[in-house]
Amino acid sequence: MVDKFKLYFDKISEYRNIHLYLPDNYFHSEQKYPVLYMLDGHNLFYDSDATYGTCLGLKDFLDAYKKKIIVVGIEGSSDDYTRVHEFVPFDIVSMQYGPIKGRGEDTFEWIIHTVKPYIDENYRTWSHREATAFAGYSMAGITSLYSILKYNDIFSKAVVISPSVMIAKDQLVKAIDESELNWDTKVFFSWGNDEYGKEMDNQIESILYELEAHLQKKNARTYMYKHWNGQHNEASWRLQVPFWMNFLWF
């Protein structure tokens, strides 16, 4: 089932929607579950909620999946410019958005000190880092990667789907090199070869392999998935779900 409720984001003085997936056997057992935190929560479970009419199909997938987990879908701002500021943890300059005053740290403070405690107190979770993952796509892919770099004591796994790494490559490399990662840290990278055009797609692929090399120096376990004919949209990303789910939990 998917429950929907709001939690207060104090740094921006707004309530934000939470889309919470519970396993189909949740109310018929006493077991605890690992938790995946994922941004763009409105695009995860139902086409009727999704911005462009196509979701990632996570509810249907997880209902039939052998590993039972809780997914906390965190809905960001409906304004794309604000969304970028809230997801990116660095001050950067983007060709599309101009100067970005990254407020990603504010978002993490809220997730760590408000969202996660609420979930752990009100639902049967395994709250330790080994059972806690983070995922995001596009601009939220940067946020997801940052989660295991800055908060590796909380998140042990990251799913980084079609990330907008071209705007923050140097900052990400620096963050990796300055991080202290546990030996069991996992990072899943994916990208499509039909997202922006051949030149930019090749540039992104090169950056991702560079990031992987730096992560492997820190003994992180990585998985690189190139989605042939993959585009920059939920219809393509939903096809990748089985690959990263299996990598995270098995």
Solvent accessible surface area in square Angstrom, and as a share of the most:
residue,aa,sasa,rsa
1,M,89,0.40
2,V,23,0.13
3,D,52,0.27
4,K,99,0.42
5,F,42,0.18
6,K,121,0.51
7,L,18,0.09
8,Y,96,0.36
9,F,3,0.01
10,D,82,0.43
11,K,105,0.44
12,I,32,0.16
13,S,78,0.50
14,E,84,0.38
15,Y,139,0.53
16,R,19,0.07
17,N,51,0.26
18,I,0,0.00
19,H,10,0.05
20,L,0,0.00
21,Y,1,0.00
22,L,3,0.01
23,P,3,0.02
24,D,79,0.41
25,N,45,0.23
26,Y,13,0.05
27,F,136,0.57
28,H,158,0.70
29,S,32,0.21
30,E,149,0.67
31,Q,84,0.37
32,K,93,0.39
33,Y,0,0.00
34,P,14,0.09
35,V,2,0.01
36,L,0,0.00
37,Y,0,0.00
38,M,0,0.00
39,L,1,0.01
40,D,3,0.02
41,G,0,0.00
42,H,33,0.15
43,N,9,0.04
44,L,0,0.00
45,F,11,0.04
46,Y,78,0.30
47,D,71,0.37
48,S,108,0.69
49,D,46,0.24
50,A,12,0.09
51,T,81,0.47
52,Y,182,0.69
53,G,42,0.40
54,T,41,0.24
55,C,4,0.02
56,L,3,0.02
57,G,8,0.07
58,L,0,0.00
59,K,43,0.18
60,D,106,0.55
61,F,48,0.20
62,L,3,0.01
63,D,44,0.23
64,A,91,0.71
65,Y,20,0.08
66,K,153,0.65
67,K,62,0.26
68,K,48,0.20
69,I,1,0.01
70,I,0,0.00
71,V,0,0.00
72,V,0,0.00
73,G,0,0.00
74,I,4,0.02
75,E,35,0.16
76,G,10,0.10
77,S,20,0.13
78,S,126,0.81
79,D,72,0.37
80,D,69,0.36
81,Y,102,0.39
82,T,50,0.29
83,R,33,0.12
84,V,1,0.00
85,H,25,0.11
86,E,6,0.03
87,F,4,0.02
88,V,0,0.00
89,P,15,0.09
90,F,30,0.13
91,D,87,0.45
92,I,11,0.06
93,V,115,0.66
94,S,6,0.04
95,M,203,0.91
96,Q,142,0.63
97,Y,41,0.16
98,G,20,0.20
99,P,103,0.65
100,I,4,0.02
101,K,134,0.57
102,G,20,0.19
103,R,84,0.31
104,G,0,0.00
105,E,54,0.24
106,D,32,0.17
107,T,4,0.03
108,F,0,0.00
109,E,63,0.28
110,W,6,0.02
111,I,1,0.00
112,I,21,0.11
113,H,121,0.54
114,T,47,0.27
115,V,0,0.00
116,K,21,0.09
117,P,45,0.28
118,Y,77,0.29
119,I,0,0.00
120,D,40,0.21
121,E,141,0.63
122,N,81,0.41
123,Y,40,0.15
124,R,58,0.21
125,T,12,0.07
126,W,115,0.40
127,S,57,0.37
128,H,89,0.40
129,R,29,0.11
130,E,87,0.39
131,A,10,0.08
132,T,1,0.00
133,A,0,0.00
134,F,0,0.00
135,A,0,0.00
136,G,0,0.00
137,Y,7,0.03
138,S,18,0.11
139,M,14,0.06
140,A,0,0.00
141,G,0,0.00
142,I,1,0.00
143,T,0,0.00
144,S,0,0.00
145,L,0,0.00
146,Y,17,0.06
147,S,0,0.00
148,I,0,0.00
149,L,13,0.06
150,K,106,0.45
151,Y,24,0.09
152,N,9,0.04
153,D,104,0.54
154,I,33,0.17
155,F,0,0.00
156,S,1,0.01
157,K,20,0.08
158,A,0,0.00
159,V,0,0.00
160,V,0,0.00
161,I,1,0.00
162,S,4,0.02
163,P,1,0.00
164,S,7,0.04
165,V,0,0.00
166,M,54,0.24
167,I,35,0.18
168,A,1,0.00
169,K,60,0.26
170,D,101,0.52
171,Q,58,0.26
172,L,0,0.00
173,V,23,0.13
174,K,122,0.52
175,A,19,0.15
176,I,0,0.00
177,D,69,0.36
178,E,117,0.52
179,S,7,0.05
180,E,160,0.72
181,L,25,0.12
182,N,64,0.33
183,W,206,0.72
184,D,35,0.18
185,T,0,0.00
186,K,26,0.11
187,V,0,0.00
188,F,0,0.00
189,F,0,0.00
190,S,0,0.00
191,W,4,0.02
192,G,3,0.03
193,N,49,0.25
194,D,71,0.37
195,E,28,0.12
196,Y,88,0.33
197,G,36,0.35
198,K,165,0.70
199,E,150,0.67
200,M,77,0.34
201,D,8,0.04
202,N,76,0.39
203,Q,90,0.40
204,I,7,0.03
205,E,39,0.17
206,S,70,0.45
207,I,12,0.06
208,L,0,0.00
209,Y,100,0.38
210,E,64,0.29
211,L,0,0.00
212,E,24,0.11
213,A,47,0.36
214,H,36,0.16
215,L,0,0.00
216,Q,94,0.42
217,K,159,0.67
218,K,57,0.24
219,N,112,0.58
220,A,7,0.06
221,R,130,0.48
222,T,24,0.14
223,Y,82,0.31
224,M,40,0.18
225,Y,43,0.16
226,K,57,0.24
227,H,21,0.09
228,W,162,0.57
229,N,122,0.62
230,G,1,0.01
231,Q,83,0.37
232,H,51,0.23
233,N,51,0.26
234,E,12,0.06
235,A,52,0.40
236,S,12,0.08
237,W,6,0.02
238,R,82,0.30
239,L,112,0.56
240,Q,2,0.01
241,V,2,0.01
242,P,53,0.33
243,F,85,0.35
244,W,0,0.00
245,M,0,0.00
246,N,68,0.35
247,F,12,0.05
248,L,1,0.01
249,W,30,0.10
250,F,113,0.47
